[in-house]
Each structure stands twice: as structure tokens, then as C-alpha cells.
Amino acid sequence: MATLPDPTYCPVCGDTLIEREFGNRLRATCQSCGYIHYTNPVPGVGLIIEVQDKIVLVQRGGKVHTGRWALPSGFIEADESVEEAAIREAREETGLDVELLEVLGVHSFPEGPPASGIIIFYRARPVGGELKAGDDANAIQLLKPADVPRLPFRTHRQVMSRYLRMVEERKSPDEDPTTFKIRRAEVVDSDAIVDLLRKDMNPAEASDTDWRSVAQRFRESASLQLFVAESTQPPYEIIGFVALSLVRTLTGAKGWIDDMVFKPQFASEQVGVALLEAAMRHGRSLNLTHLYVNISRGNANARDFYQIVGFRPSSINYLRIR
């Protein structure tokens, strides 16, 4: 395991540290005040930034693997969250402002460099900025995933391997070829939305009066915003939707996603991601910081989608969007 050198002096009292065994390991300890120095993994972040059908690679400067092509990555500062660090690293190394789409993996690198660490990888896409090399990057380029050279870091290779499998799954001949668009729902869509809900529930669970109430809430609730996925090929039908509720509190507002439904024959990751992104964009336009997602709701296809993209198994998940 690659580690940083232990300190010589105690950070508490200033006395000289000596090695003692604690927890079956030799650790630097202080005889005077009892301080024990623990060497823990250093946390970092990495990104696969998608620009159409290509991803962003940076040519490394600095002292480690200089001149080699790698994914944008770096260490997390003590005063920032993992998400904030990922967005900052993207901006510093590539010049791009990015939106984080999903976590692709969490990997350990006890071998370094420079010391034992943990890296969290995100899939992201640009929402602003200008593509240019910055920070300790010597150059920058866009490459199709299949053309990416061997990356110098084991963790980068691991996440690229998973990402390449995802890309191939998207190209699978078994995948439904229907294209779709995302738009805000309109009043005329109420019957189609109710029909999607009804087909996924036991008829005994709700009466006709209940369904009329659902349609009425959709038409009249100012705090409820629906986005639909509509096929762009005949018969031009609504194939899924997501409902975003705005819950106001004394100190602000929160976004809440309770219903996400799409038809089984269109149960692809792309439909779910596109609907979720629409809700997140709307949340940002309302200056929300988080969206809470009830993954126990929605139809079976939506729940499968939540699992595929890495939501925690607990009922309520939240997405940081600002």
C-alpha cells in the first residue's frame, strides 16, 4: 500500500511521535498526550464527460504519468462535497461546466499514486463553458469510447470498461429502435397519462371516481409539473411520464418525484434518464437544490430503471442538482 510519510511531531502537543501497535498495525503515536496518527485513504473524483458520441480526455501534466491521456480527475478539497469537487475538476481541467448524470463506480487504489485513495466516477455532460485544456492538463481531445487508448490508472481502466459495456448495450439489436422526445405535458395529455397509470394497477385499487380525481389534479394543481416522453414515429404516442411536485416549506421549497411510468416495450434506460433529466432541469430553473425521489412508486419498469442507474434500495433517494 502506498502511503504518505508519517509526521515526526505530534500535531496536538508537539512531542516526538514513536511507532506503537494499535489495531494490529504499527501507528505513529505520542507518548505525552496519547495522540494516534491514522493514515486513511485520500478521496478523489473522476469524470466521463459525454459530448455527443465522444468523451473528453486530458493529457496529463504534473509529475505522475506525464503526457499520458486520462479521464479528468482530481482530489476532493476538505470544504467541498463530492459533487462540488467533480464539477470543479471538470471546469479546471476541461473548461466545461458540467451536469452530473449518474455515479459510474467507486474504486479503491491502495497502491497510489501518490497514496492510498478512493475515487468516485461520474457520468456527466456539458451545460456551458468552453472546451480547453486547463489546470495541470497539457492538452485535451474528444474521442469515441472505442478509440480511447489504454489509460494509465487502473481505476480509470475499470470505469472505462464498464462504460464501454453501457455503450454496447445502447447499440444492442434487441433494443427498441423507437425514438422519442421529452416535453412538458399539456391538458390534452391527461387521458393518455391516466391510461398509463391504470394499465399498471389492479382495477380494484382505484375506482372511476379516483381516476377522474387524478386527471383533475393534473389539470388544476399549480405545484405539479409533468413531463412526457412521446414517440417521434407513428403512432406518435405518449410512452412515459414523470411527475414533479413542488413542496413549499417555511424556508424554501423542495422537489418531489413520486410517479414515473413508462410502457414495457419502451422500458429502456434512455427513456428513464431523459425523463429524470427533464425534472432536474425544471428543478434548477426553480432554484431547487435537491430532488427527492420515491423509488417505491412508479411502475415495475421505472423501479428497474432506478436500480440500473444506481439508486439506493431505500424508498426515498435524493438528487443534488445545484
C-alpha positions in Angstrom: 0.0 0.0 0.0 1.4 3.4 -1.0 1.2 5.8 2.0 2.4 9.3 2.8 5.2 9.6 5.4 4.0 9.8 9.0 4.5 13.1 10.7 7.5 13.4 13.0 5.9 15.5 15.7 2.6 15.4 17.4 0.1 17.9 16.0 -1.6 18.2 19.4 1.3 18.8 21.8 4.4 18.9 19.6 6.2 16.0 21.2 8.1 13.4 19.0 6.0 10.6 17.7 7.0 7.0 18.0 5.7 3.8 16.5 3.4 1.6 18.5 1.0 -1.2 17.6 -2.7 -0.4 17.6 -5.4 -2.5 15.9 -2.8 -4.9 14.6 -0.9 -2.1 12.8 2.1 0.0 13.6 1.0 3.6 14.0 2.8 6.8 14.9 1.7 7.7 18.4 2.5 10.3 21.1 3.8 9.2 24.5 2.9 12.5 26.0 -0.8 13.1 25.1 -1.8 9.8 23.6 -2.5 11.1 20.0 -2.6 8.3 17.4 -1.9 9.1 13.8 -4.2 7.2 11.4 -3.4 7.1 7.7 -6.7 7.0 5.8 -7.4 6.8 2.0 -7.5 10.1 0.2 -10.8 10.7 -1.6 -10.9 11.7 -5.3 -13.3 12.2 -8.2 -13.2 11.3 -11.9 -15.5 12.0 -14.8 -16.6 10.6 -18.1 -17.9 13.7 -19.9 -20.0 12.9 -22.9 -20.0 15.3 -25.9 -22.5 13.8 -28.3 -20.9 10.4 -29.2 -17.5 11.2 -27.8 -15.9 11.6 -24.4 -13.3 14.1 -23.1 -9.7 13.0 -22.4 -7.0 15.2 -20.9 -3.2 14.8 -21.5 -1.7 14.8 -18.1 0.9 17.4 -16.9 2.3 17.3 -13.4 4.6 14.5 -12.2 2.5 11.4 -12.4 2.1 9.7 -15.9 3.1 13.0 -17.6 2.0 13.1 -21.2 -0.5 10.2 -20.9 -4.1 10.5 -21.8 -6.6 10.0 -18.9 -10.0 10.9 -17.7 -10.5 14.3 -15.9 -9.9 13.6 -12.2 -8.6 15.0 -9.0 -8.8 15.1 -5.2 -11.6 16.4 -3.1 -11.0 19.6 -1.1 -11.8 19.5 2.7 -14.6 22.1 2.3 -16.5 20.7 -0.6 -18.9 17.8 -1.4 -18.1 15.0 -3.8 -20.4 16.6 -6.4 -18.9 20.0 -6.0 -15.4 18.5 -6.4 -16.4 16.7 -9.6 -17.9 19.9 -11.1 -14.8 21.9 -10.1 -12.4 19.4 -11.6 -14.3 19.3 -14.8 -14.1 23.1 -15.1 -10.4 23.3 -14.1 -9.2 20.6 -16.4 -11.5 20.9 -19.4 -13.0 24.4 -19.2 -16.5 22.9 -19.2 -19.4 23.4 -16.8 -21.0 20.0 -16.4 -24.1 18.4 -15.2 -23.6 15.2 -13.2 -25.9 12.4 -14.6 -25.0 9.4 -12.5 -22.4 7.6 -10.5 -20.5 5.1 -12.6 -18.4 3.5 -9.9 -16.5 3.7 -6.7 -12.9 2.2 -6.8 -10.1 2.0 -4.3 -6.4 2.5 -5.3 -4.4 1.4 -2.2 -1.3 1.3 -4.5 -1.4 5.0 -5.1 -0.2 7.3 -6.6 0.6 9.2 -4.6 -1.0 7.4 -1.7 -3.9 5.1 -0.9 -7.2 6.5 -2.1 -10.8 6.1 -3.2 -12.2 7.6 -6.4 -15.8 8.2 -7.3 -16.6 8.4 -11.0 -19.5 10.3 -12.5 -21.0 10.3 -16.0 -21.5 14.0 -16.9 -22.4 16.2 -19.9 -21.6 19.8 -20.6 -24.1 22.6 -19.9 -21.7 25.5 -20.6 -18.1 26.7 -20.7 -15.6 26.2 -23.5 -13.6 23.0 -24.1 -9.9 23.8 -23.5 -7.0 22.4 -21.5 -6.5 23.9 -18.1 -5.0 23.3 -14.6 -2.4 20.6 -15.0 -3.6 19.3 -18.4 -1.2 19.8 -21.3 -3.9 19.1 -24.0 -7.4 17.9 -24.4 -9.2 15.8 -27.0 -12.6 14.2 -27.8 -12.6 10.5 -28.7 -15.2 7.9 -29.4 -15.2 5.5 -26.4 -14.0 2.6 -28.6 -10.9 4.7 -29.6 -9.8 5.6 -26.1 -6.1 4.4 -25.6 -5.0 2.3 -22.6 -5.4 4.6 -19.6 -2.5 4.8 -17.2 -4.6 4.4 -14.0 -6.2 1.0 -13.1 -9.3 2.7 -11.7 -9.8 4.7 -15.0 -9.5 1.5 -16.9 -12.1 -0.2 -14.7 -14.7 2.5 -15.1 -14.0 2.7 -18.9 -14.6 -1.0 -19.1 -18.0 -0.6 -17.5 -18.8 2.5 -19.7 -17.9 0.6 -22.9 -20.4 -2.2 -21.9 -23.0 0.5 -21.4 -22.3 1.9 -24.8 -22.6 -1.5 -26.4 -25.9 -2.2 -24.6 -27.3 1.0 -26.1 -26.4 -0.3 -29.6 -27.9 -3.8 -28.9 -30.1 -5.0 -31.8 -32.6 -6.1 -29.2 -33.1 -2.5 -28.0 -36.3 -0.9 -29.2 -35.4 1.5 -32.1 -38.2 3.9 -31.4 -37.0 7.5 -30.9 -38.8 9.9 -28.6 -38.8 13.4 -27.4 -39.4 14.9 -24.0 -41.8 17.8 -23.5 -44.0 19.3 -20.8 -47.4 17.7 -20.5 -50.4 19.6 -21.8 -54.0 19.3 -20.7 -54.9 17.2 -23.7 -52.4 14.6 -22.5 -54.4 13.8 -19.3 -56.3 10.9 -20.8 -53.1 9.2 -22.0 -51.4 9.8 -18.7 -54.3 8.3 -16.7 -54.3 5.4 -19.1 -50.6 4.7 -18.4 -51.3 4.6 -14.7 -54.5 2.5 -15.0 -52.7 -0.2 -17.0 -50.1 -0.7 -14.3 -52.6 -1.1 -11.4 -55.0 -3.6 -10.2 -58.5 -2.4 -11.3 -59.7 -3.0 -7.7 -57.2 -0.5 -6.3 -59.0 2.6 -7.7 -62.5 3.4 -8.9 -63.5 5.6 -11.9 -64.0 8.4 -9.4 -60.5 8.1 -8.2 -59.2 8.3 -11.8 -61.3 11.4 -12.5 -59.6 12.9 -9.5 -56.2 12.1 -10.8 -57.0 13.8 -14.1 -58.4 16.8 -12.2 -55.3 17.2 -10.1 -53.1 17.1 -13.2 -55.2 19.9 -14.8 -55.6 22.1 -11.7 -52.5 21.7 -9.5 -50.1 24.7 -9.9 -47.4 22.9 -7.8 -47.4 19.8 -10.1 -45.4 19.7 -13.3 -45.4 16.6 -15.6 -43.0 15.8 -18.4 -43.9 13.2 -21.0 -41.9 11.1 -23.4 -43.6 11.0 -26.8 -42.5 8.7 -29.6 -41.5 10.5 -32.8 -42.6 7.7 -35.0 -46.2 6.6 -35.8 -48.5 6.3 -33.9 -46.8 9.3 -32.0 -48.0 8.1 -28.6 -47.0 9.1 -25.1 -44.8 6.3 -23.9 -44.0 7.5 -20.4 -44.1 10.4 -17.9 -42.6 11.8 -14.7 -44.5 14.0 -12.2 -42.6 16.6 -10.2 -44.3 18.2 -7.2 -43.2 21.4 -5.6 -43.4 21.2 -1.8 -43.1 24.6 -0.1 -41.7 25.0 3.4 -41.1 28.0 5.6 -37.5 28.2 4.5 -37.8 27.4 0.8 -39.1 24.6 -1.5 -38.3 21.0 -2.3 -38.9 19.0 -5.4 -40.6 15.6 -5.1 -40.9 12.8 -7.7 -43.5 10.2 -6.8 -44.7 8.9 -10.1 -42.7 7.7 -13.0 -44.2 5.3 -15.5 -43.4 4.1 -19.0 -44.6 1.4 -21.2 -42.9 -2.0 -21.0 -42.0 -2.1 -24.7 -40.1 1.2 -24.2 -38.6 0.2 -20.9 -35.1 1.5 -21.8 -32.6 3.3 -19.6 -32.7 6.2 -22.1 -36.3 7.0 -21.5 -35.9 7.0 -17.8 -32.8 9.1 -17.9 -34.4 11.6 -20.2 -37.5 12.0 -18.0 -35.4 12.4 -14.9 -33.1 15.0 -16.6 -36.2 17.0 -17.6 -37.4 17.0 -13.9 -33.9 18.0 -12.8 -33.6 20.9 -15.3 -37.0 22.2 -14.2 -35.9 21.9 -10.5 -32.8 24.0 -11.3 -34.9 26.6 -13.0 -36.9 26.9 -9.7 -33.7 27.3 -7.7 -34.2 24.0 -6.0 -31.0 22.3 -4.6 -32.4 18.7 -4.3 -35.0 16.4 -5.7 -36.4 13.7 -3.5 -37.4 10.5 -5.4 -39.7 7.9 -4.0 -38.4 4.8 -5.8 -41.1 2.6 -4.4 -43.6 4.3 -6.6 -43.9 4.2 -10.4 -44.4 1.0 -12.4 -42.1 -2.0 -12.4 -40.2 -0.7 -15.4 -39.5 2.6 -13.6 -38.3 0.7 -10.5 -36.0 -1.4 -12.7 -34.6 1.8 -14.1 -33.9 3.2 -10.7 -31.9 0.1 -9.9 -30.0 0.2 -13.1 -28.8 3.8 -12.6 -27.7 3.1 -9.1 -30.3 4.5 -6.7 -30.0 3.2 -3.2 -32.6 0.5 -2.2 -34.1 2.7 0.5 -37.5 4.1 -0.5 -36.5 7.8 -0.6 -33.4 8.9 -2.5 -32.4 12.5 -3.3 -30.5 14.1 -6.1 -28.4 17.1 -5.6 -29.0 19.3 -8.6 -27.3 22.6 -7.7 
